[in-house]
Amino acid sequence: MYKIAVIGDKDSVLGFKVLGLDVFTTVNPQDARKKMNEIAKQEYGIIFITEQLAKEIPDTIQRYYRDLVPAIILIPNNKGSLNIGLDNINKNVEKAIGSNIL
């Protein structure tokens, strides 16, 4: 059975621990890249990462987008959204359907 991980700054991701998710706090891109690579090698089916960290490690995020597992999902941090995750959803919907229905 796959596990779920959350990567981001402490204030944004600590609440996910209450839900039983594995939480990894980091604030710099080097540590985020290292954590992402370590987690992806383990039995995690979904990795949530804050948009702010994801925009600093786009090469790593793109590499895992090509794989089926783990699914990488961008979430806003406690300061708000950069709309990166929503833009990715729109692109995928348009790719699958042929037009943006959202």
C-alpha positions in Angstrom: 0.0 0.0 0.0 1.3 3.4 -1.0 1.9 6.2 1.5 1.4 9.9 1.1 4.0 12.6 1.8 3.9 16.4 2.1 7.0 18.6 1.5 7.1 22.3 2.4 7.8 24.9 5.0 6.8 24.1 8.6 3.9 26.5 8.8 2.3 25.2 5.6 2.6 21.4 6.1 2.5 20.7 9.8 -1.3 20.4 9.8 -1.1 17.5 7.4 0.5 15.4 10.2 -2.8 15.4 12.0 -4.3 13.7 9.0 -1.7 10.9 9.3 0.4 12.0 6.3 4.2 11.8 6.4 5.4 15.4 6.6 8.9 16.6 5.6 9.8 20.2 6.4 12.3 22.1 4.3 12.8 25.7 3.2 15.6 25.6 0.7 15.7 24.2 -2.8 18.7 21.9 -2.2 17.0 20.2 0.8 13.7 20.0 -1.1 15.4 18.3 -4.1 17.2 15.8 -1.8 13.9 15.0 0.1 12.0 14.6 -3.1 14.5 12.1 -4.5 14.6 10.1 -1.3 10.8 10.0 -0.9 10.3 9.0 -4.6 12.5 5.9 -4.1 10.3 4.8 -1.2 6.7 3.5 -1.3 5.0 6.9 -1.7 2.2 7.0 -4.2 1.4 10.7 -3.8 3.8 13.6 -2.9 2.3 17.0 -2.1 4.8 19.8 -2.4 4.2 23.5 -1.9 4.2 25.6 -5.0 6.9 27.9 -3.6 9.3 25.0 -3.3 8.3 23.5 -6.6 9.0 26.6 -8.6 12.6 26.5 -7.2 13.2 22.9 -8.4 11.3 22.7 -11.7 13.7 20.2 -13.2 13.1 17.7 -10.4 9.3 18.2 -10.5 9.3 17.7 -14.3 11.3 14.4 -14.0 8.6 12.9 -11.7 5.7 14.3 -13.8 6.7 11.8 -16.5 6.4 8.9 -14.1 3.1 7.3 -13.1 4.1 6.8 -9.4 4.6 8.9 -7.4 2.0 11.5 -8.4 3.3 15.0 -7.7 0.7 17.5 -6.6 1.4 21.1 -6.1 -0.4 22.8 -3.2 -0.3 26.5 -2.0 1.5 27.4 1.1 0.1 29.3 4.1 0.7 32.6 2.3 -1.4 31.8 -0.8 -1.3 30.3 -4.2 1.0 31.0 -7.2 -1.6 29.2 -9.4 1.1 26.8 -10.7 -0.9 23.8 -9.6 -4.1 25.1 -11.2 -2.2 25.9 -14.4 -0.9 22.3 -14.6 -4.4 20.9 -14.1 -5.7 23.2 -16.9 -2.9 22.0 -19.3 -3.6 18.4 -18.5 -7.3 18.8 -19.1 -6.7 20.6 -22.4 -4.3 17.8 -23.4 -6.7 15.0 -22.6 -9.9 16.6 -24.0 -8.6 18.9 -26.7 -9.9 22.1 -25.2 -10.0 23.7 -21.8 -13.4 23.1 -20.2 -12.4 24.5 -16.9 
